[in-house]
Amino acid sequence: MHQTRRVPIVELNNYLTCKLCRGYFIDATTIIECLHTFCRSCIVQYLVKNKYCPVCDVQVHKTKPLLNIRPDKTLQDIVYKLVPRLFQNEMCRRREFYTSHPDARPSDLEQCGEASYQHILSPDETICLSLNYHDSSGPPRYLRCPTAVSVVHLQKLLRSKYDLTDHHRVDILHNQDCLNSHLTLIDIAYIYLWRRVSSGRLCSVSHKATLDAKSRFQCNYMES
């Protein structure tokens, strides 16, 4: 199994923050001439009086610099996924603003703070786990836990619940992929592109405890 290393987000800040406001990107917008990215509100305000990139000084456009900037949806999604609750807090801030200024309310759901991305999760959300024997057709058993719970926590729980000794190896799998013990449920959701489609978010974990030195547990996300 490949070794993984958890990187503190502070080590990535240079790639996730706007050079104008020094905050995390909000509505990430890129200058197409040099590919430097900023918050949309920051770069739009800057280009009102300037025609050159604030980082590399390349000319954005001779007369109309706003024509040469583009939204970077992919980068913005990455920022929202990496920074806990940034998306939720930004949506809350927008709702509060447009509640106080209803005449300025835009039609776009995200712009007015009403968007609820199915693929953006926060560590304090909960998720349901369905625990079944691998070959069992009986009714499932459910466990509700935060998305911050890691695979190693599930391994410890299953060892304790089924009296598995250190001689048993416990693997948590998603489909046929053996999951690293340091991954959290939120990591798994992002890696395997899980999207919730309703309030019931289910993760099924089926398992088979054998008498040899190995026990394998199958982990699949289900959309309810």
N, C-alpha and C positions, 0 to 999 in steps of 0.2 A: 504494500500500500504506500502511496506517495505521502511524504511528510508535508504537512502544511504548517504555516506560521501565521498567527493572528497579528495583524499590523494595527497599531494604535492609529486612530483616525487623524491625530495630530500630524502624523507622518505623511498624510495625503492632503493636508489642508491647502498646499500650494496649487493643487489641481482642482480643488473644489470651491475655492473662494474667489470673490471678485476683487480685482486690484484697485478698484475705485472706492468701494465702501468697506472692504476688508471682511465682509460677512460671507456666509455661504450663498452660493448662487440661488437666486429666485428668478424664475422665468429666464433661464440661461440663454444668452443671445451672443452669437459669434460674428465677428467681422470676417467676411468671406475673402478679403484680400490677404490676411495674415493668420486667420484662424484663432485669434485671441478671443477669449470669452469673458463676458461680464453679465451682471444682472441687467435685465432689459431696461428698467427704469434708470439705472446708473448710466448706461452707455447712451441712451436716447437723450438724457439731459446733458451729458458731456458733449455730444455731437451737435447740439444746438449752436454752440460757439466755436467748435473745433472740427477740423476735417482730417485729423491724423489720429492714429491709434495711440492711446495713452501709454501703451507698453513698449511698442517697437518704433513708433513714430512713422509708420508707413501711411501713405495717403489713402484714406478710406474711399473718397470720391471727390472729384474736383469741385462739384457744386452741391450735390445732394447725397451726403454720406449715409442717410437713413436708407437709401436704396440698396446699400451693400452690407446690410446686417441680416442675419437669419436666426430664428429660434433653434436652439439645440435641445430637442426633446429627450434624446437619449442621455445626454449628460445630466439634464435636470432630473430624470428618473433615477440615475445613479446617486446623485446627491441626496434625494429624498429617501432612498433606501439605506444609505450609509449613515445619515445623521438622524438619530432617534427623535421622532415627533416633530421634525422640522415641517413636514407636509401638513400635519394636523394643526400645528400652531399657525402656519401661514394661512390656511383656510379659515381658521377662527378669526384671525386678524382681519381678513377681507370681509367676512360676514359682519363683523362689528362696524367696519368702516361704512359699508353700503347700507347697513341699518340706519346709520346716522345721516347718510347722504343718498337717499333712495333715488333721487333724480339722476344721479350719475351711475346707477347700477347697469352694468353691461349684460348682454344676453348670454355670453359664454359662461357655463357653469363653473369652470375652474377660476375664471377671472373674478367672479363674484363670491367665491368661497364655498360653493355648494357641491363641488366635485367630491366624489368618494372613490378613489382609485382602488380597484379590486386587487392590485398587485403591490400596494404599499401597506406594510404592516408595522406595528410598533411593539416593543418588547413587553409592554404591559397588557397587550391583548391576550385573550385566552383562546385555546384551540382544543377540540375534542379528539381523543385518541380512542380507537376501537381495538381492544385486545382480545384476540382469539387464538386458539390452537390452529396451527398451520392447515391441518386437514379436517378441522372441525366444522360441522354444519350447524352447530348450536347457535343460540342467540349471542350477539356480541356484548362485550362489557366495555363500558366507556370510562375514560379518565379525562377530566378537564384540567388543563395546566397552561401556564403562560407560554407564549411563543419563545421566550428566552430560555426555556428548558433545553438542555443539551442532550445529545445522544448518550453520553456517559451517565446522565441521571436516569434515563430509561433503562440502561443496562443494569444499574444498581437496583432499581425498582424491581426488575424482572428476576434478578438473582435472589433478592430478598423474598419476593412473593412465592417463587417456585423452589426455594431452598437449593439453588444451584451453588455448587462449591467452586473453588478456584480452579478445579480440574476441568470445569466446563468453560468453553469459549462462547461468548455471547456476541453475535453479530447483528447489527441493525441494518437492514437493506431497504433501498427504494428501488422497486422492480428487482433488477439483478445487480444493482450497484451497492457495494458494501460502503456504508457511511462512516466517515471519520468520527471518532468519539467526541471530538471537540466541537462539531457542528451543532448549532442550535436549530430548533424547529423553524425559526424565521430564516436561517441560512438555507435550510432544505427547501423551503417554499420558494425562495428566490432562485436557487440553483436549478430547480426542476420546473420553474415557470408556473407555479401553482397560482391560480386566481380564484378568489372566492366569488361565488355568484349569489349567495344569500347569507343570512345571519348565521346559519349553521355551518361552521367550518369543521370538517371532519378529516382526521388523519387515521387511517386504519393501520394497526400494527398486528400482524399475525405472527405466530411463533410456533416452533416445534422443538421441544426439549427432548433430546436424545440421551441415551445411556452412555454414549461415548464421551470424548473430551470436547465436544463441540455442540453448541446450541445456536440456531440461526433464527432471526426474527425478521419478518418481512414488513417493510414500512411503505405504504402507498398513501398518497393524498387522494381524497375523494371530494368531489364537489357535490353538495347537497342542494 
